[in-house]
Amino acid sequence: MISRISNRSLDGILLIGLCALLCIAQSPSGAAQAPDSNVKILQPGVRVTQLAQHPDLVTPTGIQIDESGNLWVVACHTHFRPATYQGPENDEILVFDSQGKNRRVFYNKTKTTMQLLLGGDGWLYIAQRDRVLRVRDSDGDGVGDLEEPIATLETLADYPHNGLSGMTWHTDGGLIFSLGENFGKDWSLRGSDGGVLTGRGEGGVFHCTKQGRELRRIAKGFWNPFGLWMRDDGILFAAENDPGSRPPCRLLHVVEGGDYGFQYVYGSASVHPFVCWNGELRGTLGMIHSSGEGPCAVVGLGGGVMVPSWSNHCIDYYPLRWQGATLVSDKIELLRGSDMFRPVAMVRKNDREYYFTDWVSPSYELHGLGRLWKLEIDPEQATWIQRERVPATPEAALAERLRTGKGLTPQDQELPRLMAMIQGDDSFMKDAAQSALARIASEWGEDKFRSLSSPERLWSLVALRKRSEEHTSELQSRQYLVCRLL
């Protein structure tokens, strides 16, 4: 979901407003029939089936599937709640069977709940606007009764869906979660072990242990990376939920230490000279491909990913291929619905079966409507699928070694080689080489910096600034030294 509606005719706006008012007038327990979704299948081998709708499920956001095929869904009752709303006071974590039946409430103590994630260890992880927590059923009665905090956001902003939102699992077993632009307000993010990160309007993707310890920021420069997914080879994807003052939204390849160009401190206009959207500024990274507006999820399919679009009423497929040190794609539209079809969260069971939630109405206020869908892919008919994952290029493999410092040869770390990559044309390779240079330069003394040429000193400073969030006295002294020598 996004923070504006754009490119509508006056007649369209009036019609949407009328529909929204009619929807809001219904309570979650009412018997009104949701307006027709009019879903049109645009590619062969695609089938959608509605499994549930209001009053069993209203204004749904996150979704997960467990090993038994049960579907865990967030029913949000607190996202712009009108005075006349008659639903529960808190959001509900609902569990349905694989057919959308046998509904039960697992937990109902959170507000502005955006996403959930099953831990495979009895814990259910929940992201709400200002915290990430985990809940479990300790006595086996089917209701969550034990709660533990993972991360807490402290800020003055309280808009429902530009705070904490997306979640996915890291291949190292840790938790990845995201923070939106937060209207540019100062924020502090505290882990369960007391570790604190601070920031303002640049968004972020973060990592911590399953218990909320060792909190760190992976990357920054986002509007709202609402959809997150890490592939089993460690490639992290994000779907940006809003394009600021203009389209498009972005499907991103997120890398350690990456800066994706957006800072709300300069306002909501992505055209500001100090802000970029597709890697136009030095030191920033661009997108894999544009996405439909209001994307809230990324899920894998074959050698590509699917991304639902809330504003464009569609689900698209992106076959992925490597180009240098990053991924690129084309967009294939799989299905599209009416204005009353608003896909939000999505989860993969396997490459044949997927499930997704549907907000239904364009109204941001609670309106008592919602749907749960099953999406099926027949691989025999779906000729548009990229069947196999494209192997990483040598450039991508080198970039990963440079970022992590693992498996590097002495030749990889030679200063002339790093400087050549930093001044090359591949922005992801340049970024990775800067990460490697920052590790090396953080150990240099004054004599080494004096021996560098002026361009080498400048690039060393740029590289060191990539590690500025560490705030160590040694790192700050080296940055000051290089500035003095320039």
C-alpha positions in Angstrom: 0.0 0.0 0.0 1.1 3.5 -0.7 0.6 7.0 0.6 -1.2 8.5 -2.4 -3.4 7.7 -5.4 -2.2 9.1 -8.7 -3.2 9.4 -12.3 -6.9 9.1 -11.7 -9.5 10.9 -13.7 -12.1 12.9 -11.7 -14.8 10.4 -12.6 -12.6 7.6 -11.4 -11.9 9.3 -8.1 -15.6 9.9 -7.4 -16.4 6.3 -8.2 -13.7 5.0 -6.0 -14.8 7.3 -3.2 -18.4 6.1 -3.5 -17.3 2.4 -3.4 -15.1 3.1 -0.4 -17.9 4.8 1.5 -20.2 1.9 0.8 -17.6 -0.6 2.0 -16.8 1.4 5.2 -20.5 1.4 6.1 -20.3 -2.4 6.5 -19.0 -3.8 9.8 -16.7 -6.8 9.7 -19.6 -9.0 10.8 -21.9 -7.7 8.1 -23.2 -9.7 5.2 -22.3 -7.4 2.3 -20.8 -9.0 -0.7 -17.4 -7.7 -1.8 -17.4 -6.0 -5.2 -16.3 -8.2 -8.1 -12.5 -8.5 -8.4 -12.8 -9.2 -12.2 -9.4 -11.0 -12.3 -8.2 -11.6 -15.8 -5.5 -14.2 -16.5 -3.0 -12.8 -18.9 -0.5 -15.7 -19.3 -1.1 -19.5 -19.9 -0.8 -21.9 -17.0 -2.1 -19.4 -14.4 -5.1 -20.1 -12.2 -6.5 -18.2 -9.2 -9.1 -19.4 -6.7 -10.7 -17.4 -3.9 -10.5 -19.3 -0.7 -12.0 -16.9 1.9 -13.4 -13.4 2.2 -15.2 -11.1 4.7 -16.6 -11.5 7.3 -14.1 -14.3 7.9 -11.2 -12.1 6.8 -11.1 -8.3 6.6 -8.4 -5.9 5.6 -5.6 -8.5 5.5 -1.9 -7.7 5.3 0.7 -10.4 6.1 0.5 -14.1 5.2 2.6 -17.2 6.0 2.2 -21.0 5.4 3.2 -23.7 7.8 4.5 -27.2 7.2 0.9 -28.6 7.4 -0.3 -26.2 4.8 -2.2 -24.0 7.2 -2.4 -20.3 6.3 -1.5 -17.6 8.9 -3.0 -14.3 8.0 -3.0 -10.8 9.6 -6.5 -9.2 9.8 -5.8 -5.5 10.4 -8.4 -3.7 12.5 -6.3 -0.7 13.4 -5.0 0.9 10.1 -6.9 4.2 10.0 -9.8 2.9 12.1 -13.0 5.1 11.6 -15.1 6.0 14.6 -18.0 3.8 13.4 -15.9 0.7 12.9 -17.3 -2.3 14.9 -14.4 -4.8 14.7 -12.0 -6.0 17.4 -9.9 -3.4 19.2 -6.6 -5.1 18.1 -5.4 -6.8 15.0 -5.9 -10.6 14.7 -3.5 -13.3 13.6 -5.8 -15.8 12.0 -5.2 -19.4 11.0 -7.0 -21.1 8.1 -6.6 -24.6 6.7 -5.3 -24.9 3.1 -8.8 -24.5 1.7 -9.5 -21.3 3.6 -11.7 -23.0 6.2 -11.6 -23.8 9.9 -10.8 -20.2 10.9 -9.4 -19.6 14.3 -7.7 -16.7 16.1 -4.1 -17.3 17.3 -3.3 -13.9 18.7 -5.0 -10.5 19.0 -2.8 -8.1 21.0 -1.0 -6.0 18.3 -1.8 -2.9 16.4 -0.8 -1.6 12.9 0.4 -5.1 12.1 2.1 -5.4 8.7 3.7 -8.8 8.4 4.3 -12.1 10.1 7.0 -14.8 9.7 7.0 -18.4 11.0 10.3 -19.3 12.7 10.1 -23.1 12.3 10.9 -23.3 16.1 7.5 -22.7 17.5 7.8 -18.9 17.4 5.7 -16.6 15.2 7.5 -13.3 14.4 5.3 -10.3 13.9 6.1 -6.8 12.5 4.0 -3.9 13.6 4.6 -0.2 13.0 6.9 0.3 16.0 8.3 -3.1 17.0 9.1 -6.6 15.9 8.1 -9.3 18.4 7.7 -13.0 18.6 4.9 -15.0 20.0 4.4 -18.7 20.8 1.7 -21.1 22.2 3.4 -22.4 25.3 0.6 -24.6 26.6 -0.7 -26.2 23.3 -4.2 -24.7 23.3 -3.8 -23.1 19.9 -3.5 -19.5 21.2 -0.3 -17.5 21.5 0.4 -16.7 25.1 4.1 -16.0 25.3 5.6 -12.8 23.9 9.2 -11.6 23.5 10.4 -8.3 22.0 12.9 -8.5 19.1 13.3 -4.8 18.1 11.6 -1.6 19.2 11.4 1.6 17.2 11.3 4.9 19.1 10.2 7.9 17.0 7.5 10.7 16.9 6.1 9.4 13.6 3.1 7.1 13.8 1.8 6.7 10.2 0.7 3.0 10.0 2.8 1.7 7.1 6.0 3.6 6.7 7.6 2.2 9.9 8.6 -1.4 10.5 7.1 -3.8 8.0 8.8 -6.5 5.8 10.5 -9.6 7.2 12.4 -12.6 5.8 14.9 -15.1 7.0 18.6 -14.7 6.3 20.5 -17.8 5.1 22.6 -17.5 8.3 19.5 -18.1 10.4 19.1 -14.5 11.4 16.1 -12.2 10.9 16.0 -9.5 8.3 13.4 -6.7 8.6 12.8 -3.3 7.1 12.0 0.3 8.1 10.3 2.8 5.8 11.1 6.6 5.4 9.2 7.3 8.7 8.3 10.8 7.3 11.9 11.8 7.8 11.5 11.8 11.6 14.5 10.9 13.8 14.4 7.3 15.0 16.2 4.9 17.2 16.0 1.1 16.9 16.8 -1.0 19.9 17.5 -4.7 19.9 16.7 -7.1 22.7 20.3 -6.9 24.0 20.2 -3.1 24.3 22.1 -2.4 21.0 20.8 0.8 19.4 20.9 2.2 15.8 19.8 5.7 14.9 18.8 7.4 11.7 16.3 9.8 10.0 14.7 9.6 6.6 16.7 7.1 4.7 14.8 3.9 5.5 16.7 0.7 6.0 17.0 -3.1 5.9 18.3 -4.6 9.2 19.6 -7.9 10.5 19.6 -9.4 14.0 19.6 -12.9 15.6 16.3 -14.7 16.1 16.4 -13.4 19.7 16.9 -9.8 18.6 20.6 -9.5 19.4 23.5 -8.1 17.4 21.3 -5.6 15.5 22.9 -4.0 12.4 21.8 -2.2 9.3 22.4 -4.0 6.0 21.6 -1.2 3.6 19.9 2.2 3.4 18.4 4.7 0.9 14.9 3.3 0.7 11.4 4.8 0.7 9.7 1.7 2.1 11.2 -1.7 1.4 7.9 -3.4 2.4 8.5 -6.7 0.5 11.6 -8.7 1.4 12.9 -12.2 0.4 16.3 -13.8 0.6 17.0 -16.6 -1.9 18.8 -19.7 -0.7 22.0 -18.5 -2.3 22.0 -15.4 -0.2 20.6 -12.9 -2.7 18.3 -10.5 -1.0 15.4 -8.8 -2.8 13.2 -5.9 -1.8 10.1 -4.4 -3.3 9.9 -0.6 -2.7 6.3 0.3 -1.6 6.2 3.9 -2.9 7.9 5.9 -5.6 7.7 9.3 -3.8 6.6 12.1 -6.0 6.6 10.0 -9.2 6.6 6.3 -10.4 8.0 3.8 -10.7 8.3 1.6 -7.6 11.4 -0.5 -7.5 12.4 -4.2 -7.4 15.9 -4.1 -5.8 18.9 -6.4 -5.4 19.9 -5.5 -1.8 23.6 -5.9 -0.9 25.6 -5.4 2.3 26.4 -1.7 2.8 24.4 -0.6 -0.2 22.9 2.9 -0.5 19.8 3.0 -2.8 19.6 6.8 -3.1 16.5 8.0 -1.2 16.6 10.4 1.8 13.3 11.8 3.1 15.3 14.7 4.8 15.1 16.4 1.3 11.3 15.9 1.2 9.1 13.4 -0.7 10.3 14.4 -4.2 12.5 11.7 -5.7 13.7 14.4 -8.2 15.7 16.4 -5.6 19.4 16.9 -6.7 20.7 15.1 -3.6 18.3 12.1 -4.1 18.2 9.5 -6.8 16.0 6.6 -7.7 18.1 4.4 -10.0 21.7 4.8 -9.1 22.1 8.2 -10.8 24.4 9.6 -8.0 27.9 8.4 -7.2 27.9 5.8 -4.5 24.2 4.7 -5.0 22.8 1.6 -6.5 19.9 1.2 -8.9 17.0 -1.2 -9.4 16.6 -4.6 -11.1 13.5 -3.3 -12.8 10.5 -1.0 -12.1 7.5 -2.7 -10.5 3.8 -2.0 -10.3 2.9 0.7 -7.7 2.4 -0.4 -4.1 4.3 -3.7 -4.1 4.2 -5.5 -0.7 5.9 -8.8 -1.4 8.6 -10.7 -3.3 8.4 -14.5 -3.8 10.5 -16.9 -5.9 9.3 -18.8 -9.0 11.8 -20.8 -11.0 14.7 -18.5 -12.0 12.7 -15.3 -11.2 10.4 -13.6 -8.8 6.8 -12.6 -8.6 5.7 -9.2 -7.2 2.0 -8.2 -6.4 1.0 -4.6 -7.0 -1.6 -3.0 -4.7 -2.2 0.1 -6.9 -2.0 -1.6 -10.3 -4.3 -4.5 -9.2 -1.9 -7.1 -10.7 0.8 -9.7 -10.1 3.9 -9.6 -12.3 6.8 -12.0 -13.0 10.4 -11.0 -13.4 12.8 -13.6 -14.9 16.2 -12.8 -13.6 19.6 -12.8 -15.3 23.0 -11.5 -14.2 24.5 -8.4 -15.8 27.9 -7.8 -14.4 27.7 -7.8 -10.6 23.9 -7.4 -10.3 20.6 -8.8 -11.7 18.4 -7.4 -14.4 15.0 -8.4 -15.7 12.0 -7.8 -17.9 8.4 -7.7 -16.6 5.7 -10.2 -17.5 2.2 -9.4 -16.3 0.5 -12.6 -15.1 -3.0 -11.3 -14.1 -4.9 -8.1 -13.5 -8.1 -7.3 -11.6 -10.5 -4.5 -11.2 -10.1 -1.5 -8.8 -11.5 -3.8 -6.2 -8.6 -6.2 -6.4 -5.7 -5.1 -4.2 -3.1 -7.9 -3.7 -0.8 -7.3 -0.7 1.2 -10.1 0.9 2.1 -13.3 -0.8 3.7 -16.6 0.2 5.1 -19.5 -1.7 4.3 -23.2 -0.9 6.2 -24.5 -3.9 6.7 -23.5 -7.6 3.1 -24.6 -8.3 1.2 -23.2 -5.4 1.1 -19.6 -3.9 -1.3 -17.8 -1.6 -1.9 -14.0 -1.3 -4.1 -11.6 0.6 -6.3 -8.9 -1.0 -7.2 -5.6 0.7 -10.0 -5.2 -1.9 -10.9 -1.6 -1.5 -8.8 1.5 -2.4 -9.8 3.0 1.0 -7.0 3.3 3.5 -9.5 3.4 6.2 -10.8 0.1 7.5 -13.8 -1.0 5.4 -14.7 -4.5 6.4 -13.6 -6.2 3.1 -10.9 -8.7 2.4 -10.0 -11.8 0.5 -7.6 -14.8 0.6 -6.6 -16.3 -2.8 -4.7 -19.3 -4.1 -2.5 -18.9 -7.2 -1.6 -22.0 -9.1 1.1 -22.3 -11.8 1.0 -25.2 -14.3 4.6 -25.5 -15.4 3.6 -27.5 -18.5 1.6 -24.6 -19.8 3.5 -21.7 -18.3 5.9 -21.2 -21.2 6.8 -17.7 -19.8 8.6 -19.1 -16.7 12.4 -19.0 -16.6 12.9 -22.6 -15.5 16.4 -22.5 -14.1 18.3 -20.0 -12.0 21.0 -18.3 -14.1 24.4 -18.9 -12.6 26.2 -15.9 -11.2 28.8 -14.2 -13.3 32.4 -14.0 -12.4 31.9 -10.3 -11.6 29.0 -11.2 -9.2 31.2 -13.8 -7.4 34.1 -11.3 -7.1 31.7 -8.6 -5.8 30.5 -11.0 -3.1 34.1 -11.8 -2.0 35.0 -8.1 -1.9 32.0 -7.3 0.3 32.4 -10.1 2.8 36.2 -10.4 2.7 35.8 -14.2 2.4 37.9 -16.1 -0.2 39.8 -13.1 -1.4 43.2 -13.6 -3.0 46.1 -11.2 -2.6 45.5 -10.0 -6.2 41.9 -9.2 -5.4 43.0 -6.7 -2.8 45.8 -5.0 -4.7 45.2 -1.2 -4.5 45.5 -0.5 -8.3 43.0 -3.3 -9.0 40.5 -1.9 -6.4 40.9 1.6 -7.7 40.3 0.4 -11.3 37.1 -1.3 -10.2 36.0 1.7 -8.1 36.3 3.9 -11.2 34.7 1.4 -13.6 31.1 1.3 -15.1 29.5 -1.4 -13.0 28.0 0.4 -10.0 27.6 -2.9 -7.9 31.2 -3.8 -8.6 32.3 -0.3 -7.6 30.3 -0.5 -4.4 31.8 -3.9 -3.5 35.4 -2.6 -4.2 34.7 0.3 -1.9 33.7 -2.1 0.8 37.0 -4.0 0.4 39.0 -0.7 0.3 37.3 0.5 3.5 38.5 -2.6 5.4 42.0 -2.2 4.1 42.2 1.6 4.7 40.8 1.3 8.2 44.2 -0.3 9.1 46.4 2.3 7.4 48.5 4.9 9.2 49.5 8.4 8.2 52.5 7.3 6.2 50.4 5.1 3.9 47.8 7.9 3.3 50.6 10.3 2.5 52.0 7.9 -0.1 48.7 7.9 -2.1 47.9 10.1 -5.0 45.1 12.7 -4.5 42.5 10.6 -6.4 43.4 7.6 -4.3 43.1 9.6 -1.0 39.7 10.8 -2.2 38.4 7.3 -3.0 39.8 6.1 0.3 37.8 8.7 2.2 34.6 7.8 0.2 35.2 4.1 1.1 35.8 4.8 4.7 32.6 6.8 4.9 30.7 3.7 3.9 31.6 2.4 7.4 30.5 5.6 9.1 27.7 3.9 11.0 30.3 2.0 13.1 31.2 5.3 14.9 34.6 3.9 16.1 37.2 6.4 17.2 39.8 4.7 15.0 37.6 5.0 11.9 36.7 8.6 12.6 40.4 9.5 13.1 41.3 8.0 9.8 38.5 9.9 8.0 39.8 13.1 9.6 43.4 12.3 8.6 42.4 11.8 5.0 40.4 15.0 4.9 43.4 16.9 6.3 45.7 15.5 3.5 43.3 16.3 0.6 
